């Protein structure tokens, strides 16, 4: 029992901090609403167009601002008070959700207007996401950072279980409009939690000074450090071609299996269920190792390949549990590894690059995977998403071998070991 108690204490260590408890509870509510809106919006677009490419365009527009401006807002996250920045961004996202609900409830929604709402949400996320990633360090400090990142992944994926399931029921009974209104309310909960935090307990550190070339300096910092470079490479591959579930999962349910919103919500929930328990496992680990990062990349790619081959909804749900588990463990490990390996005055820029590669790459990967699904089939799109992470791991291994060969004196053994 003492071992179980120690494991539980280590897994939940960040809950000793009041500001993190507030953040965690608010995130659970907010992420649930966000996923409810995401699934409802994608179902609305499929009803309006029947096109996977149209869903991919909506995903692309949502993250295009992050791709184009995320590096700049990462600099802002290093310069400004991140808590205040998040309050403003949450208020703007609540307004966007209300506008989307009004379009649906008044019967004026067209695919072009829904796309414009996706772009507006993307502008809000451009300011919110880099600051939110770095804000975890402000809340818990370096000692609890890896644990907090994993617990944050757990709450993100608990929302992925609750949100799509709720969206499937709400859309089936009342349509997409009420789902959008519910999401607007959840942002108010997030704002209240941020305002209730004790700012004296936050540890953002000294803000970065306003200087020329700060974006370029952040990119150079990420590329010249081999640990950051290899981690970012894998994040780029997984984020661009693997993490397009909002395009591929609805198509898997509707086009491949011929099912409706309830089944699509079930598939999302199966993936998120695996992700939730994997996040708790990650939270119990003491450090985010390279072996865990590479191993979960391989499992993620292999599970997506199995999903592409699944002959039934039930088997697809099982493989998506593994996809969710490997995906969240990979992302949490990469996130913590990057933050722990980064100087404090670079954290906003490094985390901006992280979210650009995870989410900002969607304007490339979303339409591409939607196009592949339309032209070659949804199963081929899933297979491509599974194969590319395996290639990425091979590249990272070769890069590590090259680094060790250049670093070691001639004649020394050149076995591949754990990088810093």
Secondary structure in CASP SS format (residue, H / E / C, confidence):
PFRMAT SS
TARGET T0000
AUTHOR 0000-0000-0000
METHOD secondary structure of the structure
MODEL  1
X C 1.00
X H 1.00
X H 1.00
X H 1.00
X H 1.00
X H 1.00
X H 1.00
X H 1.00
X H 1.00
X H 1.00
X H 1.00
X C 1.00
X H 1.00
X H 1.00
X H 1.00
X H 1.00
X C 1.00
X H 1.00
X H 1.00
X H 1.00
X H 1.00
X H 1.00
X H 1.00
X H 1.00
X H 1.00
X H 1.00
X H 1.00
X H 1.00
X H 1.00
X H 1.00
X H 1.00
X H 1.00
X H 1.00
X H 1.00
X H 1.00
X H 1.00
X H 1.00
X H 1.00
X H 1.00
X H 1.00
X H 1.00
X H 1.00
X H 1.00
X H 1.00
X H 1.00
X H 1.00
X H 1.00
X H 1.00
X H 1.00
X C 1.00
X C 1.00
X H 1.00
X H 1.00
X H 1.00
X H 1.00
X H 1.00
X H 1.00
X H 1.00
X H 1.00
X H 1.00
X H 1.00
X H 1.00
X H 1.00
X H 1.00
X H 1.00
X H 1.00
X H 1.00
X H 1.00
X H 1.00
X H 1.00
X H 1.00
X H 1.00
X H 1.00
X H 1.00
X H 1.00
X H 1.00
X H 1.00
X H 1.00
X H 1.00
X C 1.00
X C 1.00
X H 1.00
X H 1.00
X H 1.00
X H 1.00
X H 1.00
X H 1.00
X H 1.00
X H 1.00
X H 1.00
X H 1.00
X H 1.00
X H 1.00
X H 1.00
X H 1.00
X H 1.00
X H 1.00
X H 1.00
X H 1.00
X H 1.00
X H 1.00
X H 1.00
X H 1.00
X H 1.00
X H 1.00
X C 1.00
X C 1.00
X C 1.00
X C 1.00
X C 1.00
X H 1.00
X H 1.00
X H 1.00
X H 1.00
X H 1.00
X H 1.00
X H 1.00
X H 1.00
X H 1.00
X H 1.00
X H 1.00
X H 1.00
X H 1.00
X H 1.00
X H 1.00
X H 1.00
X H 1.00
X H 1.00
X H 1.00
X H 1.00
X H 1.00
X H 1.00
X H 1.00
X H 1.00
X H 1.00
X H 1.00
X H 1.00
X H 1.00
X H 1.00
X H 1.00
X C 1.00
X C 1.00
X C 1.00
X C 1.00
X H 1.00
X H 1.00
X H 1.00
X H 1.00
X H 1.00
X H 1.00
X H 1.00
X H 1.00
X H 1.00
X H 1.00
X H 1.00
X H 1.00
X H 1.00
X H 1.00
X H 1.00
X H 1.00
X H 1.00
X H 1.00
X H 1.00
X H 1.00
X H 1.00
X H 1.00
X H 1.00
X H 1.00
X H 1.00
X H 1.00
X H 1.00
X H 1.00
X H 1.00
X H 1.00
X C 1.00
X H 1.00
X H 1.00
X H 1.00
X H 1.00
X H 1.00
X H 1.00
X H 1.00
X H 1.00
X H 1.00
X H 1.00
X H 1.00
X H 1.00
X H 1.00
X H 1.00
X H 1.00
X H 1.00
X H 1.00
X H 1.00
X H 1.00
X H 1.00
X H 1.00
X C 1.00
X C 1.00
X H 1.00
X H 1.00
X H 1.00
X C 1.00
X C 1.00
X C 1.00
X C 1.00
X C 1.00
X C 1.00
X C 1.00
X C 1.00
X C 1.00
X C 1.00
X C 1.00
X C 1.00
X H 1.00
X H 1.00
X H 1.00
X H 1.00
X H 1.00
X H 1.00
X H 1.00
X H 1.00
X H 1.00
X H 1.00
X H 1.00
X C 1.00
X H 1.00
X H 1.00
X H 1.00
X H 1.00
X H 1.00
X H 1.00
X H 1.00
X H 1.00
X H 1.00
X H 1.00
X H 1.00
X H 1.00
X H 1.00
X H 1.00
X H 1.00
X H 1.00
X H 1.00
X C 1.00
X C 1.00
X H 1.00
X H 1.00
X H 1.00
X H 1.00
X H 1.00
X H 1.00
X H 1.00
X H 1.00
X H 1.00
X H 1.00
X H 1.00
X H 1.00
X C 1.00
X C 1.00
X C 1.00
X C 1.00
X H 1.00
X H 1.00
X H 1.00
X H 1.00
X H 1.00
X H 1.00
X H 1.00
X H 1.00
X H 1.00
X H 1.00
X H 1.00
X H 1.00
X H 1.00
X H 1.00
X H 1.00
X H 1.00
X H 1.00
X H 1.00
X H 1.00
X H 1.00
X H 1.00
X H 1.00
X H 1.00
X C 1.00
X C 1.00
X C 1.00
X C 1.00
X C 1.00
X C 1.00
X H 1.00
X H 1.00
X H 1.00
X H 1.00
X H 1.00
X H 1.00
X H 1.00
X H 1.00
X H 1.00
X H 1.00
X H 1.00
X H 1.00
X H 1.00
X H 1.00
X H 1.00
X H 1.00
X H 1.00
X H 1.00
X H 1.00
X H 1.00
X C 1.00
X C 1.00
X C 1.00
X H 1.00
X H 1.00
X H 1.00
X H 1.00
X H 1.00
X H 1.00
X H 1.00
X H 1.00
X H 1.00
X H 1.00
X H 1.00
X H 1.00
X H 1.00
X H 1.00
X H 1.00
X H 1.00
X H 1.00
X H 1.00
X H 1.00
X H 1.00
X H 1.00
X H 1.00
X H 1.00
X H 1.00
X H 1.00
X H 1.00
X H 1.00
X H 1.00
X C 1.00
X C 1.00
X C 1.00
X H 1.00
X H 1.00
X H 1.00
X H 1.00
X H 1.00
X H 1.00
X H 1.00
X H 1.00
X H 1.00
X H 1.00
X H 1.00
X H 1.00
X H 1.00
X H 1.00
X H 1.00
X H 1.00
X H 1.00
X C 1.00
X H 1.00
X H 1.00
X H 1.00
X H 1.00
X H 1.00
X H 1.00
X H 1.00
X H 1.00
X H 1.00
X H 1.00
X H 1.00
X H 1.00
X H 1.00
X H 1.00
X H 1.00
X C 1.00
X H 1.00
X H 1.00
X H 1.00
X H 1.00
X H 1.00
X H 1.00
X H 1.00
X H 1.00
X H 1.00
X H 1.00
X H 1.00
X H 1.00
X H 1.00
X H 1.00
X H 1.00
X H 1.00
X H 1.00
X H 1.00
X H 1.00
X H 1.00
X H 1.00
X H 1.00
X H 1.00
X H 1.00
X H 1.00
X H 1.00
X H 1.00
X H 1.00
X H 1.00
X H 1.00
X C 1.00
X C 1.00
X C 1.00
X C 1.00
X C 1.00
X C 1.00
X C 1.00
X C 1.00
X C 1.00
X C 1.00
X C 1.00
X C 1.00
X C 1.00
END
